[in-house]
Amino acid sequence: QVDLVESGGGLVQAGGSLRLSCAASGSYFSSYTMGWFRQAPGKDHEFVASISWNGGITNYAESVKGRFTIARDNAKNMVYLQMNSLKPEDTAVYYCAAYYSGSDYYRTVPNEYDYWGQGTQVTVSS
């Protein structure tokens, strides 16, 4: 069981940056692949990025490659999403999610993730 709490969202102008944080509580955090998803109004959850249990494998949606960076600190039970060069189309509620890794590090479908946070709003103004 992993409980996830996101923070760091807010209002930023286009071209700006934000860093989202996800605090995890529970056992065996380092055994989980962690991911970030987002949901814009009227749309489904969209995969943003994921990171393997040891940080060695990362995966990004094409729409954020080169602009967003996912990282984790297993000693602190934290996951981060650094978002640079933000665009209005990045506006969404951002969710942290987790699943027990095994040897599968590339899940991008929401229902393949077992644990979810409550989300944090990111709004990018033009």
SENU-104310 format. One record per residue: residue in three letters; x, y, z of N, C-alpha, C in turn; residue number from 1. Coordinates in nm, 4 decimals. Each point is the difference from the previous one (the first is absolute). Layout:
<rest = ALA n_east = X n_north = Y n_up = Z ca_east = X ca_north = Y ca_up = Z c_east = X c_north = Y c_up = Z nr = NUM> $
...
This chain:
<rest = GLN n_east = 0.0851 n_north = -0.1191 n_up = 0.0000 ca_east = -0.0851 ca_north = 0.1191 ca_up = 0.0000 c_east = 0.0885 c_north = 0.1239 c_up = 0.0000 nr = 1> $
<rest = VAL n_east = -0.0299 n_north = 0.0935 n_up = -0.0897 ca_east = 0.0749 ca_north = 0.1255 ca_up = -0.0093 c_east = -0.0997 c_north = 0.1138 c_up = -0.0039 nr = 2> $
<rest = ASP n_east = 0.0178 n_north = 0.0986 n_up = 0.0848 ca_east = -0.0803 ca_north = 0.1218 ca_up = -0.0041 c_east = 0.0829 c_north = 0.1104 c_up = -0.0638 nr = 3> $
<rest = LEU n_east = -0.0621 n_north = 0.0732 n_up = -0.0905 ca_east = 0.0711 ca_north = 0.1000 ca_up = -0.0788 c_east = -0.0638 c_north = 0.1372 c_up = 0.0160 nr = 4> $
<rest = VAL n_east = 0.0821 n_north = 0.1016 n_up = 0.0198 ca_east = -0.0491 ca_north = 0.1374 ca_up = 0.0143 c_east = 0.0836 c_north = 0.0914 c_up = -0.0878 nr = 5> $
<rest = GLU n_east = -0.0662 n_north = 0.0653 n_up = -0.0964 ca_east = 0.0678 ca_north = 0.0910 ca_up = -0.0904 c_east = -0.0002 c_north = 0.1423 c_up = 0.0557 nr = 6> $
<rest = SER n_east = 0.0975 n_north = 0.0771 n_up = -0.0437 ca_east = 0.0060 ca_north = 0.1423 ca_up = 0.0329 c_east = 0.0809 c_north = 0.0711 c_up = -0.1073 nr = 7> $
<rest = GLY n_east = -0.0072 n_north = 0.1324 n_up = 0.0015 ca_east = 0.0834 ca_north = 0.0785 ca_up = -0.0903 c_east = -0.0717 c_north = 0.0594 c_up = -0.1189 nr = 8> $
<rest = GLY n_east = -0.1275 n_north = -0.0305 n_up = -0.0157 ca_east = -0.0734 ca_north = 0.0583 ca_up = -0.1118 c_east = -0.0234 c_north = 0.1483 c_up = 0.0207 nr = 9> $
<rest = GLY n_east = -0.0506 n_north = 0.0640 n_up = -0.1050 ca_east = -0.0276 ca_north = 0.1420 ca_up = 0.0104 c_east = -0.0243 c_north = 0.0617 c_up = -0.1353 nr = 10> $
<rest = LEU n_east = 0.0019 n_north = 0.1328 n_up = -0.0034 ca_east = -0.0211 ca_north = 0.0782 ca_up = -0.1213 c_east = 0.1344 c_north = 0.0539 c_up = -0.0470 nr = 11> $
<rest = VAL n_east = 0.0302 n_north = -0.0207 n_up = -0.1271 ca_east = 0.1270 ca_north = 0.0457 ca_up = -0.0555 c_east = -0.0240 c_north = 0.0492 c_up = -0.1416 nr = 12> $
<rest = GLN n_east = 0.0805 n_north = 0.0939 n_up = -0.0438 ca_east = -0.0111 ca_north = 0.0492 ca_up = -0.1369 c_east = 0.0662 c_north = -0.0968 c_up = -0.0971 nr = 13> $
<rest = ALA n_east = -0.0451 n_north = 0.0028 n_up = -0.1221 ca_east = 0.0613 ca_north = -0.0823 ca_up = -0.1036 c_east = 0.1500 c_north = 0.0272 c_up = -0.0065 nr = 14> $
<rest = GLY n_east = 0.0770 n_north = -0.1068 n_up = -0.0136 ca_east = 0.1445 ca_north = 0.0110 ca_up = 0.0002 c_east = 0.0631 c_north = -0.0162 c_up = 0.1364 nr = 15> $
<rest = GLY n_east = -0.0824 n_north = 0.0014 n_up = 0.1028 ca_east = 0.0498 ca_north = -0.0119 ca_up = 0.1361 c_east = 0.0219 c_north = -0.1438 c_up = 0.0425 nr = 16> $
<rest = SER n_east = 0.0334 n_north = -0.0161 n_up = 0.1275 ca_east = 0.0326 ca_north = -0.1319 ca_up = 0.0546 c_east = -0.0739 c_north = -0.0235 c_up = 0.1313 nr = 17> $
<rest = LEU n_east = -0.0239 n_north = -0.1259 n_up = 0.0275 ca_east = -0.0527 ca_north = -0.0445 ca_up = 0.1282 c_east = 0.0642 c_north = -0.1337 c_up = 0.0331 nr = 18> $
<rest = ARG n_east = 0.0124 n_north = -0.0284 n_up = 0.1298 ca_east = 0.0429 ca_north = -0.1328 ca_up = 0.0422 c_east = -0.1077 c_north = -0.0598 c_up = 0.0890 nr = 19> $
<rest = LEU n_east = -0.0534 n_north = -0.1121 n_up = -0.0440 ca_east = -0.0972 ca_north = -0.0735 ca_up = 0.0795 c_east = 0.0732 c_north = -0.1015 c_up = 0.0874 nr = 20> $
<rest = SER n_east = -0.0552 n_north = -0.0209 n_up = 0.1182 ca_east = 0.0541 ca_north = -0.0998 ca_up = 0.0915 c_east = -0.1088 c_north = -0.1002 c_up = 0.0361 nr = 21> $
<rest = CYS n_east = 0.0413 n_north = -0.1216 n_up = 0.0263 ca_east = -0.0928 ca_north = -0.1038 ca_up = 0.0441 c_east = 0.0638 c_north = -0.0702 c_up = 0.1194 nr = 22> $
<rest = ALA n_east = -0.0654 n_north = 0.0111 n_up = 0.1138 ca_east = 0.0482 ca_north = -0.0652 ca_up = 0.1220 c_east = -0.0723 c_north = -0.1325 c_up = 0.0169 nr = 23> $
<rest = ALA n_east = 0.0770 n_north = -0.1056 n_up = 0.0201 ca_east = -0.0563 ca_north = -0.1334 ca_up = 0.0146 c_east = 0.0194 c_north = -0.0505 c_up = 0.1413 nr = 24> $
<rest = SER n_east = -0.1026 n_north = -0.0616 n_up = 0.0519 ca_east = 0.0115 ca_north = -0.0646 ca_up = 0.1301 c_east = -0.0428 c_north = -0.1449 c_up = -0.0140 nr = 25> $
<rest = GLY n_east = 0.0594 n_north = -0.0854 n_up = 0.0811 ca_east = -0.0284 ca_north = -0.1418 ca_up = -0.0104 c_east = 0.1287 c_north = -0.0771 c_up = -0.0187 nr = 26> $
<rest = SER n_east = -0.0142 n_north = -0.1281 n_up = -0.0130 ca_east = 0.1168 ca_north = -0.0865 ca_up = -0.0053 c_east = 0.0487 c_north = -0.0205 c_up = -0.1432 nr = 27> $
<rest = TYR n_east = 0.1281 n_north = -0.0256 n_up = -0.0106 ca_east = 0.0602 ca_north = -0.0456 ca_up = -0.1240 c_east = -0.0141 c_north = 0.0992 c_up = -0.1152 nr = 28> $
<rest = PHE n_east = 0.0112 n_north = 0.1273 n_up = 0.0302 ca_east = -0.0119 ca_north = 0.1025 ca_up = -0.1055 c_east = 0.0956 c_north = -0.0279 c_up = -0.1141 nr = 29> $
<rest = SER n_east = 0.1191 n_north = -0.0430 n_up = 0.0332 ca_east = 0.1005 ca_north = -0.0218 ca_up = -0.1042 c_east = -0.0324 c_north = -0.1180 c_up = -0.0887 nr = 30> $
<rest = SER n_east = -0.1057 n_north = -0.0737 n_up = 0.0298 ca_east = -0.0413 ca_north = -0.1117 ca_up = -0.0846 c_east = -0.0995 c_north = 0.0407 c_up = -0.1071 nr = 31> $
<rest = TYR n_east = -0.0428 n_north = 0.1254 n_up = 0.0029 ca_east = -0.1058 ca_north = 0.0450 ca_up = -0.0899 c_east = 0.0547 c_north = 0.0829 c_up = -0.1158 nr = 32> $
<rest = THR n_east = -0.0544 n_north = -0.0245 n_up = -0.1173 ca_east = 0.0157 ca_north = 0.0950 ca_up = -0.1084 c_east = -0.0979 c_north = 0.1143 c_up = 0.0250 nr = 33> $
<rest = MET n_east = 0.0483 n_north = 0.1212 n_up = -0.0174 ca_east = -0.0816 ca_north = 0.1185 ca_up = 0.0251 c_east = -0.0294 c_north = 0.0724 c_up = -0.1309 nr = 34> $
<rest = GLY n_east = -0.1186 n_north = 0.0566 n_up = -0.0072 ca_east = -0.0370 ca_north = 0.0708 ca_up = -0.1210 c_east = -0.0738 c_north = 0.1291 c_up = 0.0300 nr = 35> $
<rest = TRP n_east = -0.0030 n_north = 0.0847 n_up = -0.1021 ca_east = -0.0814 ca_north = 0.1221 ca_up = 0.0037 c_east = -0.0988 c_north = -0.0063 c_up = -0.1167 nr = 36> $
<rest = PHE n_east = -0.1237 n_north = 0.0327 n_up = 0.0313 ca_east = -0.1049 ca_north = 0.0127 ca_up = -0.0999 c_east = -0.0599 c_north = 0.1395 c_up = 0.0140 nr = 37> $
<rest = ARG n_east = -0.0761 n_north = 0.0385 n_up = -0.1008 ca_east = -0.0728 ca_north = 0.1257 ca_up = 0.0095 c_east = -0.1372 c_north = -0.0149 c_up = -0.0633 nr = 38> $
<rest = GLN n_east = -0.0911 n_north = 0.0837 n_up = 0.0457 ca_east = -0.1353 ca_north = -0.0016 ca_up = -0.0549 c_east = -0.0463 c_north = 0.1431 c_up = -0.0191 nr = 39> $
<rest = ALA n_east = -0.0213 n_north = 0.0356 n_up = -0.1257 ca_east = -0.0555 ca_north = 0.1308 ca_up = -0.0341 c_east = -0.1521 c_north = -0.0097 c_up = 0.0038 nr = 40> $
<rest = PRO n_east = -0.0687 n_north = 0.1143 n_up = 0.0152 ca_east = -0.1461 ca_north = -0.0026 ca_up = 0.0062 c_east = -0.0611 c_north = -0.0681 c_up = -0.1220 nr = 41> $
<rest = GLY n_east = -0.0898 n_north = -0.0925 n_up = 0.0246 ca_east = -0.0685 ca_north = -0.0686 ca_up = -0.1076 c_east = 0.0802 c_north = -0.1066 c_up = -0.0721 nr = 42> $
<rest = LYS n_east = 0.1196 n_north = -0.0285 n_up = 0.0509 ca_east = 0.0858 ca_north = -0.0987 ca_up = -0.0661 c_east = 0.0328 c_north = -0.1146 c_up = 0.0957 nr = 43> $
<rest = ASP n_east = 0.0493 n_north = -0.1090 n_up = -0.0573 ca_east = 0.0424 ca_north = -0.1141 ca_up = 0.0791 c_east = 0.1368 c_north = 0.0259 c_up = 0.0624 nr = 44> $
<rest = HIS n_east = 0.0352 n_north = -0.0867 n_up = 0.0954 ca_east = 0.1352 ca_north = 0.0059 ca_up = 0.0548 c_east = 0.1018 c_north = -0.0261 c_up = -0.1105 nr = 45> $
<rest = GLU n_east = 0.1058 n_north = 0.0788 n_up = 0.0014 ca_east = 0.1055 ca_north = -0.0114 ca_up = -0.1006 c_east = 0.1329 c_north = -0.0307 c_up = 0.0694 nr = 46> $
<rest = PHE n_east = 0.0704 n_north = -0.1011 n_up = -0.0487 ca_east = 0.1324 ca_north = -0.0321 ca_up = 0.0535 c_east = 0.0972 c_north = 0.1148 c_up = -0.0278 nr = 47> $
<rest = VAL n_east = 0.0805 n_north = 0.0334 n_up = 0.1016 ca_east = 0.0998 ca_north = 0.1049 ca_up = -0.0154 c_east = 0.1414 c_north = -0.0578 c_up = 0.0065 nr = 48> $
<rest = ALA n_east = 0.0292 n_north = -0.0725 n_up = 0.1087 ca_east = 0.1358 ca_north = -0.0529 ca_up = 0.0186 c_east = -0.0032 c_north = -0.1103 c_up = 0.1048 nr = 49> $
<rest = SER n_east = 0.1014 n_north = -0.0855 n_up = -0.0042 ca_east = 0.0156 ca_north = -0.1017 ca_up = 0.1031 c_east = 0.1472 c_north = -0.0228 c_up = 0.0282 nr = 50> $
<rest = ILE n_east = 0.0275 n_north = -0.0595 n_up = 0.1157 ca_east = 0.1381 ca_north = -0.0258 ca_up = 0.0402 c_east = 0.0042 c_north = -0.1326 c_up = 0.0747 nr = 51> $
<rest = SER n_east = 0.0994 n_north = -0.0821 n_up = -0.0333 ca_east = 0.0125 ca_north = -0.1320 ca_up = 0.0611 c_east = 0.0425 c_north = 0.0105 c_up = 0.1458 nr = 52> $
<rest = TRP n_east = 0.0009 n_north = -0.1131 n_up = 0.0679 ca_east = 0.0211 ca_north = -0.0024 ca_up = 0.1441 c_east = 0.1311 c_north = 0.0647 c_up = 0.0418 nr = 53> $
<rest = ASN n_east = 0.1028 n_north = -0.0121 n_up = -0.0820 ca_east = 0.1306 ca_north = 0.0563 ca_up = 0.0376 c_east = 0.0352 c_north = 0.1246 c_up = -0.0793 nr = 54> $
<rest = GLY n_east = -0.0956 n_north = 0.0481 n_up = -0.0789 ca_east = 0.0256 ca_north = 0.1203 ca_up = -0.0788 c_east = 0.0765 c_north = -0.0241 c_up = -0.1277 nr = 55> $
<rest = GLY n_east = 0.0340 n_north = -0.1240 n_up = -0.0276 ca_east = 0.0826 ca_north = -0.0283 ca_up = -0.1150 c_east = -0.0723 c_north = 0.0038 c_up = -0.1332 nr = 56> $
<rest = ILE n_east = -0.1305 n_north = -0.0142 n_up = 0.0030 ca_east = -0.0792 ca_north = 0.0008 ca_up = -0.1241 c_east = -0.1091 c_north = 0.1050 c_up = 0.0136 nr = 57> $
<rest = THR n_east = -0.0033 n_north = 0.0903 n_up = -0.0954 ca_east = -0.1057 ca_north = 0.1001 ca_up = -0.0055 c_east = -0.0701 c_north = -0.0073 c_up = -0.1349 nr = 58> $
<rest = ASN n_east = -0.1239 n_north = 0.0420 n_up = -0.0003 ca_east = -0.0833 ca_north = -0.0061 ca_up = -0.1197 c_east = -0.0852 c_north = 0.1257 c_up = -0.0029 nr = 59> $
<rest = TYR n_east = -0.0098 n_north = 0.0627 n_up = -0.1186 ca_east = -0.0728 ca_north = 0.1257 ca_up = -0.0112 c_east = -0.0986 c_north = -0.0049 c_up = -0.1160 nr = 60> $
<rest = ALA n_east = -0.1099 n_north = 0.0714 n_up = 0.0178 ca_east = -0.0890 ca_north = 0.0238 ca_up = -0.1123 c_east = 0.0710 c_north = 0.0909 c_up = -0.1000 nr = 61> $
<rest = GLU n_east = -0.0314 n_north = -0.0194 n_up = -0.1277 ca_east = 0.0641 ca_north = 0.0811 ca_up = -0.1035 c_east = -0.0251 c_north = 0.1485 c_up = 0.0225 nr = 62> $
<rest = SER n_east = -0.1163 n_north = 0.0322 n_up = 0.0527 ca_east = -0.0378 ca_north = 0.1405 ca_up = 0.0145 c_east = 0.0829 c_north = 0.0743 c_up = 0.1048 nr = 63> $
<rest = VAL n_east = 0.0705 n_north = -0.0727 n_up = 0.0862 ca_east = 0.0772 ca_north = 0.0664 ca_up = 0.1053 c_east = 0.1498 c_north = -0.0292 c_up = -0.0089 nr = 64> $
<rest = LYS n_east = 0.0412 n_north = -0.0846 n_up = -0.0913 ca_east = 0.1424 ca_north = -0.0330 ca_up = -0.0122 c_east = 0.0823 c_north = 0.1254 c_up = -0.0244 nr = 65> $
<rest = GLY n_east = 0.1101 n_north = 0.0099 n_up = 0.0725 ca_east = 0.0877 ca_north = 0.1149 ca_up = -0.0129 c_east = -0.0410 c_north = 0.1189 c_up = 0.0850 nr = 66> $
<rest = ARG n_east = -0.1196 n_north = -0.0054 n_up = 0.0568 ca_east = -0.0478 ca_north = 0.1102 ca_up = 0.0848 c_east = -0.0192 c_north = -0.0433 c_up = 0.1445 nr = 67> $
<rest = PHE n_east = -0.0437 n_north = -0.1227 n_up = 0.0207 ca_east = -0.0274 ca_north = -0.0515 ca_up = 0.1347 c_east = 0.1062 c_north = -0.1022 c_up = 0.0379 nr = 68> $
<rest = THR n_east = 0.0295 n_north = -0.0060 n_up = 0.1301 ca_east = 0.0937 ca_north = -0.0993 ca_up = 0.0519 c_east = -0.0574 c_north = -0.0615 c_up = 0.1276 nr = 69> $
<rest = ILE n_east = -0.0043 n_north = -0.1324 n_up = 0.0031 ca_east = -0.0460 ca_north = -0.0710 ca_up = 0.1182 c_east = 0.1214 c_north = -0.0500 c_up = 0.0769 nr = 70> $
<rest = ALA n_east = -0.0099 n_north = 0.0056 n_up = 0.1326 ca_east = 0.1089 ca_north = -0.0463 ca_up = 0.0855 c_east = -0.0589 c_north = -0.0553 c_up = 0.1292 nr = 71> $
<rest = ARG n_east = 0.0795 n_north = -0.0779 n_up = 0.0717 ca_east = -0.0470 ca_north = -0.0529 ca_up = 0.1276 c_east = 0.1137 c_north = -0.0022 c_up = 0.0999 nr = 72> $
<rest = ASP n_east = -0.0364 n_north = 0.0057 n_up = 0.1266 ca_east = 0.0958 ca_north = -0.0113 ca_up = 0.1094 c_east = -0.0556 c_north = -0.1057 c_up = 0.0948 nr = 73> $
<rest = ASN n_east = 0.0509 n_north = -0.1207 n_up = -0.0103 ca_east = -0.0543 ca_north = -0.1103 ca_up = 0.0790 c_east = 0.0287 c_north = 0.0168 c_up = 0.1491 nr = 74> $
<rest = ALA n_east = 0.1050 n_north = 0.0713 n_up = 0.0338 ca_east = 0.0306 ca_north = 0.0233 ca_up = 0.1409 c_east = -0.1053 c_north = 0.0883 c_up = 0.0658 nr = 75> $
<rest = LYS n_east = -0.0642 n_north = 0.0838 n_up = -0.0805 ca_east = -0.1015 ca_north = 0.0927 ca_up = 0.0516 c_east = -0.1418 c_north = -0.0407 c_up = -0.0400 nr = 76> $
<rest = ASN n_east = -0.0138 n_north = -0.1093 n_up = -0.0726 ca_east = -0.1314 ca_north = -0.0431 ca_up = -0.0494 c_east = -0.0672 c_north = 0.1107 c_up = -0.0818 nr = 77> $
<rest = MET n_east = 0.0747 n_north = 0.0587 n_up = -0.0900 ca_east = -0.0500 ca_north = 0.1125 ca_up = -0.0790 c_east = 0.0192 c_north = -0.0250 c_up = -0.1497 nr = 78> $
<rest = VAL n_east = -0.0936 n_north = 0.0532 n_up = -0.0763 ca_east = 0.0099 ca_north = 0.0022 ca_up = -0.1458 c_east = -0.0246 c_north = 0.1440 c_up = -0.0440 nr = 79> $
<rest = TYR n_east = 0.0706 n_north = 0.0403 n_up = -0.1044 ca_east = -0.0094 ca_north = 0.1384 ca_up = -0.0462 c_east = -0.0284 c_north = 0.0041 c_up = -0.1495 nr = 80> $
<rest = LEU n_east = -0.0637 n_north = 0.1076 n_up = -0.0422 ca_east = -0.0168 ca_north = 0.0264 ca_up = -0.1431 c_east = 0.0384 c_north = 0.1450 c_up = -0.0233 nr = 81> $
<rest = GLN n_east = 0.1163 n_north = 0.0191 n_up = -0.0593 ca_east = 0.0453 ca_north = 0.1340 ca_up = -0.0374 c_east = -0.0583 c_north = 0.0335 c_up = -0.1364 nr = 82> $
<rest = MET n_east = -0.0749 n_north = 0.1080 n_up = -0.0069 ca_east = -0.0672 ca_north = 0.0386 ca_up = -0.1229 c_east = 0.0532 c_north = 0.1356 c_up = -0.0457 nr = 83> $
<rest = ASN n_east = 0.0641 n_north = 0.0011 n_up = -0.1143 ca_east = 0.0559 ca_north = 0.1226 ca_up = -0.0579 c_east = -0.0702 c_north = 0.0322 c_up = -0.1307 nr = 84> $
<rest = SER n_east = 0.0171 n_north = 0.1225 n_up = -0.0441 ca_east = -0.0581 ca_north = 0.0451 ca_up = -0.1275 c_east = -0.1476 c_north = -0.0357 c_up = -0.0075 nr = 85> $
<rest = LEU n_east = -0.0715 n_north = 0.0324 n_up = 0.1038 ca_east = -0.1412 ca_north = -0.0388 ca_up = 0.0086 c_east = -0.0836 c_north = 0.0703 c_up = -0.1056 nr = 86> $
<rest = LYS n_east = -0.1007 n_north = -0.0711 n_up = -0.0475 ca_east = -0.0906 ca_north = 0.0501 ca_up = -0.1028 c_east = -0.1428 c_north = -0.0007 c_up = 0.0549 nr = 87> $
<rest = PRO n_east = -0.0869 n_north = 0.0814 n_up = -0.0553 ca_east = -0.1403 ca_north = -0.0012 ca_up = 0.0460 c_east = -0.0623 c_north = -0.1395 c_up = -0.0078 nr = 88> $
<rest = GLU n_east = 0.0399 n_north = -0.0798 n_up = -0.0983 ca_east = -0.0569 ca_north = -0.1344 ca_up = -0.0135 c_east = 0.0489 c_north = -0.0959 c_up = 0.1080 nr = 89> $
<rest = ASP n_east = 0.0933 n_north = 0.0426 n_up = 0.0838 ca_east = 0.0415 ca_north = -0.0813 ca_up = 0.1147 c_east = -0.0948 c_north = 0.0185 c_up = 0.1193 nr = 90> $
<rest = THR n_east = -0.0937 n_north = 0.0917 n_up = -0.0123 ca_east = -0.0955 ca_north = 0.0236 ca_up = 0.1076 c_east = -0.0827 c_north = -0.1250 c_up = 0.0273 nr = 91> $
<rest = ALA n_east = 0.0005 n_north = -0.0442 n_up = 0.1258 ca_east = -0.0693 ca_north = -0.1234 ca_up = 0.0377 c_east = 0.0160 c_north = -0.0216 c_up = 0.1499 nr = 92> $
<rest = VAL n_east = -0.0727 n_north = -0.0962 n_up = 0.0513 ca_east = 0.0285 ca_north = -0.0538 ca_up = 0.1330 c_east = 0.1035 c_north = -0.1104 c_up = -0.0182 nr = 93> $
<rest = TYR n_east = 0.1067 n_north = 0.0079 n_up = 0.0750 ca_east = 0.1085 ca_north = -0.0970 ca_up = -0.0099 c_east = -0.0067 c_north = -0.0978 c_up = 0.1169 nr = 94> $
<rest = TYR n_east = 0.0108 n_north = -0.1277 n_up = -0.0330 ca_east = -0.0111 ca_north = -0.1066 ca_up = 0.0986 c_east = 0.1281 c_north = -0.0819 c_up = 0.0059 nr = 95> $
<rest = CYS n_east = 0.0372 n_north = -0.0345 n_up = 0.1199 ca_east = 0.1071 ca_north = -0.0948 ca_up = 0.0242 c_east = -0.0622 c_north = -0.1394 c_up = 0.0136 nr = 96> $
<rest = ALA n_east = 0.0655 n_north = -0.1013 n_up = -0.0543 ca_east = -0.0545 ca_north = -0.1353 ca_up = 0.0046 c_east = 0.1131 c_north = -0.1012 c_up = 0.0160 nr = 97> $
<rest = ALA n_east = -0.0361 n_north = -0.1210 n_up = 0.0422 ca_east = 0.1022 ca_north = -0.1010 ca_up = 0.0270 c_east = -0.0512 c_north = -0.1401 c_up = -0.0305 nr = 98> $
<rest = TYR n_east = 0.0919 n_north = -0.0886 n_up = -0.0359 ca_east = -0.0312 ca_north = -0.1428 ca_up = -0.0063 c_east = 0.1244 c_north = -0.0776 c_up = 0.0388 nr = 99> $
<rest = TYR n_east = -0.0237 n_north = -0.1200 n_up = 0.0501 ca_east = 0.1107 ca_north = -0.0859 ca_up = 0.0388 c_east = 0.0723 c_north = -0.0446 c_up = -0.1268 nr = 100> $
<rest = SER n_east = 0.1314 n_north = 0.0248 n_up = -0.0037 ca_east = 0.0732 ca_north = -0.0071 ca_up = -0.1265 c_east = 0.0138 c_north = -0.1392 c_up = -0.0585 nr = 101> $
<rest = GLY n_east = 0.0513 n_north = -0.0929 n_up = 0.0761 ca_east = 0.0475 ca_north = -0.1229 ca_up = -0.0629 c_east = 0.1094 c_north = 0.0380 c_up = -0.0979 nr = 102> $
<rest = SER n_east = -0.0140 n_north = -0.0467 n_up = -0.1234 ca_east = 0.0971 ca_north = 0.0363 ca_up = -0.1034 c_east = -0.0669 c_north = 0.0798 c_up = -0.1104 nr = 103> $
<rest = ASP n_east = -0.1148 n_north = 0.0584 n_up = 0.0304 ca_east = -0.0809 ca_north = 0.0719 ca_up = -0.0984 c_east = 0.0054 c_north = 0.1478 c_up = 0.0337 nr = 104> $
<rest = TYR n_east = 0.0722 n_north = 0.0770 n_up = -0.0790 ca_east = 0.0242 ca_north = 0.1396 ca_up = 0.0337 c_east = -0.0664 c_north = 0.0987 c_up = -0.0955 nr = 105> $
<rest = TYR n_east = -0.0834 n_north = -0.0463 n_up = -0.0920 ca_east = -0.0446 ca_north = 0.0874 ca_up = -0.1080 c_east = -0.1511 c_north = 0.0158 c_up = -0.0103 nr = 106> $
<rest = ARG n_east = -0.0696 n_north = -0.0204 n_up = 0.1103 ca_east = -0.1439 ca_north = 0.0153 ca_up = -0.0063 c_east = -0.0388 c_north = 0.1462 c_up = -0.0211 nr = 107> $
<rest = THR n_east = -0.0977 n_north = 0.0207 n_up = -0.0899 ca_east = -0.0466 ca_north = 0.1353 ca_up = -0.0300 c_east = -0.1514 c_north = 0.0130 c_up = 0.0085 nr = 108> $
<rest = VAL n_east = -0.0683 n_north = -0.1089 n_up = 0.0302 ca_east = -0.1458 ca_north = 0.0000 ca_up = 0.0065 c_east = -0.0430 c_north = 0.0205 c_up = 0.1446 nr = 109> $
<rest = PRO n_east = -0.0928 n_north = 0.0930 n_up = 0.0247 ca_east = -0.0380 ca_north = 0.0312 ca_up = 0.1395 c_east = -0.0435 c_north = -0.1211 c_up = 0.0810 nr = 110> $
<rest = ASN n_east = -0.0785 n_north = -0.0903 n_up = -0.0569 ca_east = -0.0512 ca_north = -0.1092 ca_up = 0.0825 c_east = 0.1045 c_north = -0.1071 c_up = 0.0289 nr = 111> $
<rest = GLU n_east = 0.1204 n_north = 0.0202 n_up = -0.0498 ca_east = 0.1107 ca_north = -0.0892 ca_up = 0.0349 c_east = 0.0742 c_north = 0.0463 c_up = 0.1246 nr = 112> $
<rest = TYR n_east = -0.0365 n_north = 0.1172 n_up = 0.0476 ca_east = 0.0591 ca_north = 0.0533 ca_up = 0.1226 c_east = -0.0936 c_north = -0.0282 c_up = 0.1164 nr = 113> $
<rest = ASP n_east = 0.0586 n_north = -0.0390 n_up = 0.1119 ca_east = -0.0795 ca_north = -0.0471 ca_up = 0.1129 c_east = -0.0331 c_north = 0.1084 c_up = 0.1018 nr = 114> $
<rest = TYR n_east = 0.0840 n_north = 0.1008 n_up = 0.0114 ca_east = -0.0169 ca_north = 0.1013 ca_up = 0.1043 c_east = 0.0077 c_north = 0.1384 c_up = -0.0623 nr = 115> $
<rest = TRP n_east = -0.0843 n_north = 0.0886 n_up = 0.0521 ca_east = -0.0117 ca_north = 0.1345 ca_up = -0.0549 c_east = -0.0061 c_north = 0.1033 c_up = 0.1103 nr = 116> $
<rest = GLY n_east = 0.0556 n_north = 0.1182 n_up = -0.0291 ca_east = -0.0178 ca_north = 0.1138 ca_up = 0.0881 c_east = -0.1272 c_north = 0.0751 c_up = -0.0350 nr = 117> $
<rest = GLN n_east = -0.0210 n_north = 0.1112 n_up = 0.0688 ca_east = -0.1240 ca_north = 0.0761 ca_up = -0.0174 c_east = 0.0111 c_north = 0.1042 c_up = -0.1110 nr = 118> $
<rest = GLY n_east = 0.1217 n_north = 0.0257 n_up = -0.0457 ca_east = 0.0204 ca_north = 0.0926 ca_up = -0.1110 c_east = 0.0352 c_north = 0.1407 c_up = 0.0451 nr = 119> $
<rest = THR n_east = 0.0694 n_north = 0.0713 n_up = -0.0878 ca_east = 0.0332 ca_north = 0.1410 ca_up = 0.0228 c_east = -0.0209 c_north = 0.0748 c_up = -0.1311 nr = 120> $
<rest = GLN n_east = -0.0611 n_north = 0.1168 n_up = 0.0095 ca_east = -0.0377 ca_north = 0.0762 ca_up = -0.1195 c_east = 0.1197 c_north = 0.0793 c_up = -0.0521 nr = 121> $
<rest = VAL n_east = 0.0227 n_north = -0.0111 n_up = -0.1302 ca_east = 0.0988 ca_north = 0.0822 ca_up = -0.0695 c_east = -0.0731 c_north = 0.0795 c_up = -0.1064 nr = 122> $
<rest = THR n_east = 0.0149 n_north = 0.1311 n_up = 0.0049 ca_east = -0.0634 ca_north = 0.0875 ca_up = -0.0978 c_east = 0.1068 c_north = 0.0857 c_up = -0.0651 nr = 123> $
<rest = VAL n_east = 0.0061 n_north = -0.0060 n_up = -0.1328 ca_east = 0.0983 ca_north = 0.0767 ca_up = -0.0760 c_east = -0.0745 c_north = 0.1040 c_up = -0.0813 nr = 124> $
<rest = SER n_east = 0.0280 n_north = 0.1246 n_up = 0.0260 ca_east = -0.0677 ca_north = 0.1085 ca_up = -0.0699 c_east = 0.0810 c_north = 0.0429 c_up = -0.1215 nr = 125> $
<rest = SER n_east = -0.0713 n_north = 0.0431 n_up = -0.1016 ca_east = 0.0675 ca_north = 0.0414 ca_up = -0.1251 c_east = 0.0376 c_north = 0.1475 c_up = 0.0036 nr = 126> $
